[in-house]
Amino acid sequence: MADYDLSKTIIPYLDRHLAFPLLAHLSEVSIFPDHDVLVAQYELAKGTNMVDYAAQLFKQIYPDQEVPKEFDEKRKNAVSTNERLQQEAQAVLDVIENPDVAQALRQDKNQNLQYLMDNYGLNLEQITALYNFGKFQYSYGSYGGAAEYLYHFRVLSTDTELNTSAHWGKLASDILTGRWDVALEELNTLRDSIDSRTSASLLAAASAAAAAAASNTASPSTSTADPALVQLHSRTWLVHWSLFVYFNHPEGRTLLLETFLSPTYLNTIQTASPWILRYLSAAAIISRKAAAYQPGNPNPVSSRVRNAIREVVKVIQMEEYQYQDPVTRFLKELYVEFDFEGAQRELKEAVEVVGNDFFLNEFREEFLDNARYLISEAYCRIHQKIDIADLSERLNLSKEEGEKWIVNLIRETRMGSDAKIDLEKNVIEINRPAQPVYQTIIEKTRGLALRTQAMGSALGRSAQATYASSQQGQQSKSTGKADAKVETASQAPAVAVPQMANHGTGPGIQAGGMTVYYFQPRAPTKNLNIVSFRPGFRMIVGNPMRRKDDIDPDATASKALTFRCFQGTDPGPFGSPGNSPEDSTHFPNKSHVAHPSGTPAPDGLQFFGTDCPDTHPVRLPLLFVEIVWDTRPFNDPELWPKDGSQPFIFSMGDPTGFGQHADYMFGWEGDSLQRAMEVCTGGDGLPQNCPVLTLQDIETMNNYIDRLPGCNPVQGGPGPATMIPNCQAPSATVDTPHPTAPPAVVTPPWTINI
């Protein structure tokens, strides 16, 4: 099993003190020669101030040799350095532990430093003595003391670089002392700090890394001056350090899934550390019971945890070219190949791998139990009558053990009411309830939806002429939310046009919907001070009643509403309404707000770097809304009118596209938008990278209406549309067609530059 050991791969991403527990574990499992492990421990200890430990290891490796005299000299230096640093740190500690001082300190670090300077003569250099002594204590293995001094230093210091170093040191100290609750808090705080770092702070860190590299003192985590790589390296190190916490904290496996399956850290794993897939896969298997949906549970897990195995299997398929082991291959054989014999073979090896792994060995039995459950669950879904002896063999159990296992399985799961054991025939019979007749009919006739829709549209064309004479002969369809299906007043069935997942809302996060950007102003803008919207604020861009192109093409407002066509997943140029599957809108409109002044740019992105007009001097966030319509289900020419006209109609009855508009009503809680605009300026636009925001899952966030309010007949213009009172739009009766190609995630090409 030495071939599957990850110690050599993981240790380069750890502090040398964190590597000692891994090497101690290797000496216990004996998958490597004892002498080789001792040499590795000695080489690590030589680089620390744990002189006695290093000397002890030397004696074990070379029992016939005298301990080098350099150890005595190093011990003397360590003792004298410890005494000097302790005196310097104690002088500071005596002051801050004074009850009067503790009561006088505030949240503002600069104010605290000034207070300590004025009243006790302490400056930043003296406070740094806490850091130096804490770091030295860590170097000779006094991890509890190191954690205390590094904590006090972080409370007072304004040195960003040393604070970050102290943060890592405090986390390592808490890990090595086994304080898992405190370590989890440190881990979360450090992760938020890394994820929320702006381009400016990353650039500063990169500059410091470049300077360190020039003086040959760079650490592996900051060996590059590229800001993006600095952040990637920090996240990669954090992923490895977090394994200690996640596999020792009681809730760690669930928290690991929440973190590692988030887009940011999943990208980090796929890019820089694909071997972490072992721990992601194992956590998904071990957390099988926690991930099961339990109605009435006061602390339900998120959809990310519930669907963890499905998401992990997708990643395993994508990354198997660069990493695989028995744990990942077990899931692949079971859920991709549906090869139960192959899954059985891989499970045997996987259990041995888990038992020898430093982080996973405590979960060996739990892993095996849950893996057997997954095999039996998949097997029972496929077969209606199951031979107990055969299933026991697939679970690597004896016949007697298999019977007990299966009885417990049926008792614990939802199979109980549907499964019966026939002991005479030694089989399990699973009686799944028959599908309702109406559901069977729906499934059988689903393929007829397109033809039915085409026939209904043809029959409704004459009635439609009453409302829109210029649209006679056009097929009646409606665009709108993927779940908001409507009919025109002709009562012809309408088909909702679905939406693609847009930038940052891809598979596993959201299937479609609007993407709303809150852009900050940037140079050469004169006024860079943002004032967020306030409760009660409303604005609109566009006019739902417009039915012709009556806007000056050189006016700024003409660029506020744009369409683009996609070729595959590549966005085309911005265009006028009516020629593209994507809507994008730049707010605002109406008298209380105005568009920024300046000459419109050809690409439609002229609002970045522009100034506020004199009539509206207060700078608000630039609001940009994007919707991507998936028109591929309608590629069949038979669905289009014979005269060649386009069949799409906005759900408010607009067949021209000129009525495209967007309404904005402020709904942020408290000052959360203002705080987000001030703190989250990294530019990636991902809410999960903004620590001041509380994220909602899709189920909580989405609430759909059954029908559009009011009456929305097709009105083709060219005159403005009119309101139709005293009418309710009926609901849709036809399902959305299936796409002609798999879903795609669209990424705007300009995202990196904003």
Secondary structure, 3 states (H helix, E strand, C coil): CHHHCCHHHHHHHCCHHHHHHHHHHHHHHCCCCHHHHHHHHHHHHHCCCCHHHHHHHHHHHCCCCCCCCHHHHHHHHHHHHHHHHHHHHHHHHHHHCCHHHHHHCCCCHHHHHHHHHHHHCCCHHHHHHHHHHHHHHHHCCCHHHHHHHHHHHHHHCCCHHHHHHHHHHHHHHHHHCCCHHHHHHHHHHHHHHHHCCCHHHHHHHHHHHHHHHHCCCCCHHHCCCCHHHHHHHHHHHHHHHHHHHHCCCCCHHHHHHHHHCCHHHHHHHHHHCHHHHHHHHHHHHHCHHHHCCCCCCCCCCCHHHHCHHHHHHHHHHHHCCCCCCHHHHHHHHHHCCCCHHHHHHHHHHHHHHHHHCCCCHHHHHHHHHHHHHHHHHHHHHHCCEEEHHHHHHHCCCCHHHHHHHHHHHHHHCCCCCCEEEECCCCEEEECCCCCCHHHHHHHHHHHHHHHHHHHHHHHHHHHHCCCCHHHCCCCCCEECCCCCCECCCCCCCCCECCECECCCCCCCCCCCCCEEEEECCCCCCCCCCCCCCCCCCEEEEECCCCCCCCCCCCCHHHHCEEEEEEECCEEEEEECCCCCCEEEEECCCCCCCCCCECCCCCCCCCCCCCECCCCCCCCCCEEEEEEEECCHHHCCHHHCCCCCCCCCCECCCECCCCCCEEEEECCCCCCHHHHHHHHCCCCCCCHHHCCCCCCCCHHHHCCCCCCCCCCCCCCCCCCCCCCCCCCCCCECCCCCCCCCCCCCECCCCCHHHC
